Amino acid sequence: MEYNTSRNKLLIPEYGRNVQKMVDYAITLEDREKRNRLANLIVNVMAQLHPNNKDVADYKQKLWDHLFIISDFKLDVDSPYPKPPSDVMSRRPEKLKYHSNGIKYRHYGKNIEFIIDRIVAIDDEEKKEVLVKLVANHLKKSYLTWNRDSVNDEVITGHLEALSDGKLTLPEGFTLEKTTDILAKSQYQAKKRKKPQQQRSNNQRYNKRPKRN
């Protein structure tokens, strides 16, 4: 009996050992025309093994790339596509560049900056004052989500001014919502969201119980 542990490692396991054996056999064929015919046959078999991938872009080219990889780049056939480089499996992908979009305070996000810009452009001073108060409390709530300890209201006021380039300030005498109240609301909402999940879980357990005769 032959065990997988004693066999050669599959270079692309999802195609199975039979495809690997077919590729290994194709490498040994001296007649180029026969190798080409067998290579096309193997690619068709690989396509049948994974029919759901047909919608993927460059599907056929990927199959041929996989064929060469399975052969450890030893298969010499006429491919309709450029042969992939031999270091394709060991090559490290290029590091992705993440754009911060110039976000001043990441814990607030970019959308709050758009909102503040809109508020700055409002001519109605009474409406603007109401929105400034709402945004300031939202900033404090967002800050506490990022830093659960506490925050000085002067920090939030400073952030509001910085985000609006000094164009928005809180009315004199206005106090932000208390930290304890914000945290209490946050905990209450978390518990409220958790209850339906627990109820569904309990219902599932109940429904699985065998009925008594």
Disulfide bonds with the S-S distance in Angstrom:
none
